[in-house]
Amino acid sequence: MNTPLQDSRQWPLYEVFVRARGGLDHKHVGSLHAADARMAIDHARDLYTRRQEGVSIWVVPSKDITASDPAESESLFEPARDKIYRHPTFYEIPDEVKTL
Amino acid sequence: MYTQALDMQSADAAPLDEAALEQRFLSRVDAEEKIEPKDWMPARYRNTLIRQISQHAHSEIVGMLPEGNWITRAPTLQRKAILIAKVQDEGGHGAYLYSAAETLGVSREQLIEQLLSGKAKYSSIFNYPTPTWADVGAIGWLVDGAAIMNQIPLCRCSYGPYARAMVRVCREESFHQRQGYDLMMHLAQGTPEQKRMAQEALNRWWWPALMMFGPSDANSTHSGESQRWKIKRFSNDELRQKFVDFTVPQAKFLGLAIPDPLLHWDEAKQQHEFGPIDWTEFDQVLKGNGPCNAERLAARRSAHAAGAWVRDAASAYAEKQRRRSAALAA
């Protein structure tokens, strides 16, 4: 691809995810602008892990994230609302039955 | 922080009228729900937040200058390392806040342009000079102390991205205040000359620090709606009072005198009463006539211009990498 040199003032936005410790999920911590993904990792190190906040970083171009629409959240999540039998607390088990 | 670059899905599928939307918005705010970037919000709420968050971001960026000025002259290697870390934090705070502002539909480019052109406002406090090393201590203790007082309630602000940025900022700001007080403590317990230096810095920064809370409630134009929207939780005067009540005993411990002959403890009100603030000075500094307004902007502009080749080089390098991997894939 022969795209013209991009203006540094329009560097794309990346969303940053940090794993705080081994064994934990990566968690969204914020966003930043960078020329490319490699630079986004370097900047994320300086911006979000100055005090040992992480052991691993993911960066994702913001434009590649597809989000659910808040205006439709009701219909999107409604189907789960009346299915309380999916929770263990729905079932009453007599006290004398142990370890269940 | 989500951003305006996110893939926006079909909005307004079933348009509700403006009044109904605003009603729903207000009841969400009342219920202490957070408003997120893609949620409907009144235009005035959006504009108020853009103004406040961008001014806040600019303040962090300009705030690097008065202290950055002392990095090469810090008295010990440790003090120098601490100061570099603090100034780096301020830059980081600016970056978190610019990102939060961008979620409201304004671009980074516009924000930087507004700062460099002199159109944007930033906290008046950074237009005061730092003539001695003690000023670095006074800034940490008083200026960052006042900032914390303002910022802690913002962690609960109704706008999600701003609130989350402030949580991060406040966590780091505590280090700023404590290193400043520690510096003042060393000077106050040092030689008579050092103690005098600390006292003079306190004299310089006390009143500007009180002005950081903004105009008194009677003259504050933006307060009413901001409180209704839970952007602002306490009034300017409430926060200023709290700051005075917290800081007076800290000064006493240092053996330094607050430069206000009218300052005294009011037993009935259970608070410190203090003398009148010179709002003419505040207005002058805000209008651009403070001791360092021109110098600060000139420093920002020259840093931006001097860094242009670095940004261009990074762009060129990223472009080269892209072409190479495209050629490999072909």
Interface residues (C-beta under 8 A of the other chain):
Chain A: M1 N2 T3 L5 Q6 D7 S8 R9 Q10 W11 P12 L13 E15 G30 S31 L32 H33 A35 D36 R38 M39 D46 L47 R50 R51 S62 K63 I65 T66 A67 S68 D69 P70 A71 E72
Chain B: M1 Y2 T3 A5 L6 D7 Q9 S10 A11 D12 A13 A14 E36 K38 D39 W40 A85 Q88 D89 G92 A95 Y96 S99 E102 R108 E109 I112 R164 A165 R168 E172 A308 R311 D312 A314 S315 A316 Y317 A318 E319 Q321 R322 R323 A326
